[in-house]
Amino acid sequence: MSYIQAGTGRNGEPVNLFYQDWGTGNPVVLIHGWPLSHEMWEYQLTELPKHGLRCIAYDRRGFGKSSKPWDGYDYDTLAADLKAVLDELDLTNVTLVGFSMGGGEVVRYLSRYGSDRVSKIVLVSAVTPYMLKTEDNPDGVDQSVFDEMLEKMQADRADFLASFGKQFYGVNMLNHPVSDSHLKWDQTLALLGSPRATIECAKAFSSTDFRSDLAAVTVPTLIIHGDADQTVPFESSGQKTHELIPQSQLLVYEGEPHGLYFTQKDELNEDLLSFITSTTTVTETTY
């Protein structure tokens, strides 16, 4: 198995990140969402390399096959981990694709380290620009919602993750866009994450303000978001991120939930390929 060392833990132990590296061509680095692992990208990792792209996907610290240190789940550290991946593999002309929590790592990386290695970015169902409701962010989510999430995780993490998975894909009495088997697979991936990492990352993505980071984004940017996303609401995230990145393009997937990388995997793959391989940016489109 392939690992990259991304610093050390509080006791000097190495923090190793597991990664997959498939295909040849211009590199695409896929950053997964919370609380899953790189394996959420299965249907992108098995399709994009067929079209002349090199796809790298890694497990965030604390999740999947990566090391599970006690701390280091703030966005500065997570962006440094992303830097370690790009540096160790000596990647250039990279397209960074960040899903949900991973979108924050993408923009924090650019604001801290610049775009020398990066040519384009894609933010899919991303948590940017700022999820928490505050006086200067009145459209955000109440702190009580995140507090309840943390309480449920601490009381019964497995049960919380099962319920969260249904919201993630918009499952309800009238709509069941994913199979029960897929929901169980997702829960398995999520439970492989450490309890500490799961909780601390939830604190990070719910409370980190990326508005100043977005001002540092100068590369072509594609934003993809479902307008039925109940996990990261479109109006306070995808729409506002588009407004804060002047050179960005926005694709709105009508009626799609947070987990559109699976519910609309074919359309997403087509849009990723169009954007990554094109010498021009896409125009704003609604599906």
C-alpha positions as CSV (number, residue, x, y, z in Angstrom):
1,M,0.0,0.0,0.0
2,S,1.1,3.6,-0.7
3,Y,1.6,6.2,2.1
4,I,2.9,9.7,2.4
5,Q,4.2,11.0,5.7
6,A,2.6,14.3,6.6
7,G,4.4,15.5,9.7
8,T,4.2,13.9,13.1
9,G,1.8,13.6,16.0
10,R,2.1,15.1,19.4
11,N,4.4,12.3,20.6
12,G,6.6,12.4,17.5
13,E,4.9,9.5,15.8
14,P,4.7,9.7,12.0
15,V,1.3,10.7,10.5
16,N,1.0,8.6,7.3
17,L,-1.7,9.3,4.6
18,F,-2.8,6.4,2.5
19,Y,-3.4,7.2,-1.2
20,Q,-4.4,5.7,-4.5
21,D,-2.7,6.8,-7.7
22,W,-4.4,5.6,-10.9
23,G,-3.9,6.6,-14.5
24,T,-1.5,8.8,-16.4
25,G,-1.8,12.4,-17.6
26,N,-2.5,15.7,-15.9
27,P,-3.1,15.1,-12.2
28,V,-6.4,15.4,-10.5
29,V,-6.4,15.2,-6.7
30,L,-9.7,14.2,-5.0
31,I,-10.3,15.2,-1.4
32,H,-13.1,13.3,0.2
33,G,-15.9,14.5,2.5
34,W,-16.7,13.9,6.1
35,P,-17.1,11.3,7.6
36,L,-16.0,9.0,4.7
37,S,-12.7,8.1,3.1
38,H,-11.1,8.3,-0.4
39,E,-13.3,5.3,-1.3
40,M,-16.3,7.6,-1.7
41,W,-14.7,8.6,-5.1
42,E,-15.0,5.0,-6.5
43,Y,-17.1,6.1,-9.5
44,Q,-14.7,8.9,-10.4
45,L,-11.5,7.0,-9.8
46,T,-12.7,4.2,-12.1
47,E,-13.8,6.6,-14.9
48,L,-11.6,9.7,-15.1
49,P,-8.3,7.7,-15.7
50,K,-10.0,6.3,-18.9
51,H,-9.8,9.8,-20.3
52,G,-6.1,10.5,-20.0
53,L,-6.1,11.8,-16.4
54,R,-4.0,10.7,-13.4
55,C,-6.2,10.5,-10.4
56,I,-4.9,10.6,-6.8
57,A,-7.2,10.2,-3.9
58,Y,-6.0,10.0,-0.3
59,D,-7.6,9.4,3.1
60,R,-7.7,12.4,5.4
61,R,-5.8,11.9,8.7
62,G,-8.1,10.1,11.1
63,F,-10.0,8.3,8.4
64,G,-9.7,5.2,6.2
65,K,-6.3,3.7,6.1
66,S,-4.4,6.8,7.2
67,S,-2.9,7.4,10.6
68,K,-5.3,8.4,13.4
69,P,-3.5,10.8,15.6
70,W,-5.2,12.5,18.6
71,D,-5.0,16.0,17.1
72,G,-4.3,17.9,13.9
73,Y,-7.9,18.2,12.6
74,D,-7.9,22.0,12.1
75,Y,-7.9,23.3,8.6
76,D,-4.4,24.7,8.7
77,T,-3.0,21.2,9.5
78,L,-5.3,19.5,6.9
79,A,-4.1,22.0,4.3
80,A,-0.5,21.2,5.2
81,D,-1.4,17.5,4.7
82,L,-2.6,18.3,1.2
83,K,0.6,20.1,0.6
84,A,2.6,17.1,1.7
85,V,0.7,15.0,-0.9
86,L,1.4,17.5,-3.7
87,D,5.0,17.9,-2.7
88,E,5.9,14.3,-2.2
89,L,4.4,13.2,-5.5
90,D,5.8,16.4,-7.1
91,L,2.5,17.2,-8.8
92,T,2.1,20.2,-11.1
93,N,-0.7,21.5,-13.3
94,V,-3.1,19.9,-10.7
95,T,-6.8,20.1,-10.6
96,L,-7.9,19.9,-6.9
97,V,-11.4,18.5,-6.4
98,G,-12.8,19.0,-2.9
99,F,-16.1,17.5,-1.8
100,S,-18.0,19.0,1.2
101,M,-15.4,19.3,4.0
102,G,-12.7,18.8,1.4
103,G,-13.6,22.0,-0.3
104,G,-12.3,23.9,2.7
105,E,-9.0,22.1,2.4
106,V,-8.7,23.2,-1.2
107,V,-9.3,26.9,-0.5
108,R,-7.2,27.0,2.7
109,Y,-4.3,25.3,0.7
110,L,-4.5,28.1,-2.0
111,S,-4.6,30.9,0.6
112,R,-1.6,29.5,2.5
113,Y,0.6,28.1,-0.2
114,G,-0.5,29.7,-3.5
115,S,-1.3,28.2,-6.8
116,D,2.2,27.3,-8.2
117,R,1.2,23.6,-8.4
118,V,-2.5,24.1,-9.1
119,S,-4.2,25.0,-12.4
120,K,-7.9,24.6,-11.5
121,I,-10.2,23.7,-8.7
122,V,-13.6,22.1,-8.3
123,L,-15.7,22.6,-5.2
124,V,-18.5,19.9,-5.0
125,S,-21.2,20.4,-2.3
126,A,-18.5,22.3,-0.4
127,V,-18.8,23.8,3.1
128,T,-17.4,27.2,2.0
129,P,-17.6,30.1,2.6
130,Y,-18.8,29.8,6.3
131,M,-21.4,27.3,7.7
132,L,-22.0,28.8,11.1
133,K,-24.7,31.4,11.7
134,T,-23.2,34.6,13.2
135,E,-24.1,38.3,13.3
136,D,-22.2,38.9,10.1
137,N,-23.3,35.5,8.6
138,P,-27.0,35.5,9.2
139,D,-27.8,32.8,6.6
140,G,-25.6,30.2,8.3
141,V,-26.6,27.2,10.4
142,D,-27.4,27.7,14.1
143,Q,-24.8,26.5,16.5
144,S,-27.5,24.4,18.2
145,V,-27.6,22.1,15.1
146,F,-23.9,21.3,15.3
147,D,-24.1,20.9,19.1
148,E,-26.9,18.3,18.6
149,M,-24.7,16.5,16.1
150,L,-21.9,16.3,18.5
151,E,-24.1,15.0,21.3
152,K,-25.5,12.3,19.1
153,M,-22.1,11.2,17.9
154,Q,-20.8,11.0,21.5
155,A,-23.9,9.0,22.6
156,D,-24.1,6.5,19.7
157,R,-21.9,7.2,16.8
158,A,-23.1,4.3,14.7
159,D,-26.7,5.3,15.0
160,F,-25.9,8.9,14.2
161,L,-24.0,7.9,11.1
162,A,-26.9,5.7,9.9
163,S,-29.3,8.6,10.2
164,F,-26.8,11.1,8.7
165,G,-26.3,8.9,5.7
166,K,-30.0,9.1,4.8
167,Q,-30.0,12.9,5.0
168,F,-26.7,12.9,3.0
169,Y,-28.5,11.3,0.0
170,G,-32.0,12.8,0.5
171,V,-33.6,9.5,1.6
172,N,-37.1,9.8,2.9
173,M,-40.5,8.0,2.6
174,L,-41.0,9.1,-1.0
175,N,-37.5,9.3,-2.3
176,H,-34.8,6.6,-2.1
177,P,-32.1,7.5,-4.6
178,V,-29.5,5.0,-3.1
179,S,-29.8,1.4,-2.2
180,D,-29.7,0.1,1.4
181,S,-26.5,-1.7,0.5
182,H,-24.9,1.6,-0.4
183,L,-26.0,3.2,2.8
184,K,-24.5,0.3,4.7
185,W,-21.2,0.6,2.8
186,D,-21.0,4.3,3.6
187,Q,-21.6,3.6,7.3
188,T,-18.8,1.0,7.2
189,L,-16.4,3.6,5.7
190,A,-17.5,6.2,8.3
191,L,-17.1,3.9,11.2
192,L,-13.5,3.2,10.1
193,G,-12.7,6.8,11.0
194,S,-11.6,7.4,14.6
195,P,-14.2,8.8,16.9
196,R,-11.9,11.6,17.8
197,A,-11.3,12.6,14.2
198,T,-15.0,12.4,13.4
199,I,-15.9,14.8,16.2
200,E,-13.0,17.2,15.7
201,C,-13.5,17.4,12.0
202,A,-17.2,18.2,12.5
203,K,-16.1,21.1,14.8
204,A,-13.7,22.3,12.1
205,F,-16.0,22.3,9.1
206,S,-18.9,23.9,11.1
207,S,-16.9,26.7,12.6
208,T,-14.2,27.7,10.1
209,D,-14.6,30.9,8.2
210,F,-13.3,30.6,4.7
211,R,-14.4,34.0,3.4
212,S,-10.9,35.5,3.4
213,D,-9.5,32.3,1.9
214,L,-11.8,32.6,-1.1
215,A,-10.4,36.0,-1.9
216,A,-7.1,34.3,-2.5
217,V,-8.5,31.9,-5.2
218,T,-7.2,33.1,-8.5
219,V,-7.4,29.9,-10.6
220,P,-10.3,28.8,-12.7
221,T,-13.0,27.4,-10.4
222,L,-16.0,25.2,-11.0
223,I,-18.6,25.0,-8.2
224,I,-21.1,22.1,-8.3
225,H,-24.0,22.0,-5.8
226,G,-27.4,20.4,-5.5
227,D,-30.2,22.7,-4.7
228,A,-31.9,20.1,-2.5
229,D,-28.8,19.7,-0.3
230,Q,-30.0,19.4,3.3
231,T,-26.5,18.8,4.7
232,V,-24.8,21.9,3.3
233,P,-27.6,24.2,2.0
234,F,-26.9,25.6,-1.4
235,E,-28.1,29.2,-0.8
236,S,-25.6,29.7,2.1
237,S,-22.7,27.7,0.5
238,G,-22.5,27.1,-3.2
239,Q,-24.3,30.2,-4.2
240,K,-22.3,32.5,-1.9
241,T,-19.0,30.8,-2.8
242,H,-19.8,31.6,-6.4
243,E,-20.3,35.2,-5.5
244,L,-17.1,35.4,-3.6
245,I,-14.9,33.9,-6.4
246,P,-15.2,36.3,-9.4
247,Q,-13.8,33.9,-11.9
248,S,-15.9,30.9,-10.8
249,Q,-18.5,29.0,-12.8
250,L,-21.6,27.4,-11.1
251,L,-23.4,24.3,-12.0
252,V,-26.6,23.7,-10.0
253,Y,-28.0,20.2,-10.0
254,E,-31.7,20.6,-9.6
255,G,-33.3,18.4,-6.9
256,E,-30.0,16.7,-6.0
257,P,-28.9,16.1,-2.4
258,H,-25.5,16.5,-0.8
259,G,-24.1,13.2,-2.0
260,L,-24.5,14.0,-5.7
261,Y,-21.1,12.4,-6.5
262,F,-23.1,9.1,-6.3
263,T,-26.7,10.1,-7.2
264,Q,-25.5,11.9,-10.3
265,K,-22.2,10.2,-10.9
266,D,-22.4,10.1,-14.7
267,E,-23.3,13.8,-15.0
268,L,-20.6,14.7,-12.4
269,N,-18.0,12.8,-14.3
270,E,-18.9,14.5,-17.6
271,D,-18.8,17.9,-16.0
272,L,-15.4,17.2,-14.3
273,L,-14.0,16.0,-17.6
274,S,-15.3,18.9,-19.5
275,F,-13.8,21.4,-17.1
276,I,-10.5,19.7,-16.4
277,T,-9.7,19.0,-20.1
278,S,-11.0,22.3,-21.5
279,T,-8.7,25.2,-22.2
280,T,-11.6,27.5,-21.4
281,T,-14.0,27.7,-18.4
282,V,-17.6,26.4,-18.6
283,T,-20.6,28.6,-18.6
284,E,-23.1,28.7,-15.9
285,T,-25.6,25.8,-16.2
286,T,-28.5,24.3,-14.3
287,Y,-29.4,20.6,-14.5
